[in-house]
């Protein structure tokens, strides 16, 4: 858990400086952190990270509405 928490801190800093390059990676890391908190019963922490994650997804969707949507396939 410590490595994922540290990773999220690094991605937050990078995304603050250059959101276009790093915001999606922050989202992936936050999703992993949310899951880990949930798996260990840390509900309040999982909820807080989930709320941050929703904000990240909204920011990504504002710049590219297809972000996070499945590809149509072959």
TABELTA-V40273 format. One record per run of one state. SS is the DSSP state (~ for helix, > for strand, _ for the rest). FROM is the first residue (numbers start at 0). TO is the last residue. Records with the same first field share a line. If there is no record, write none. Layout:
# TABELTA-V40273
SS = FROM-TO  FROM-TO
This chain:
# TABELTA-V40273
_ = 0-0  17-17  39-41  63-73
~ = 1-16  18-38  42-62
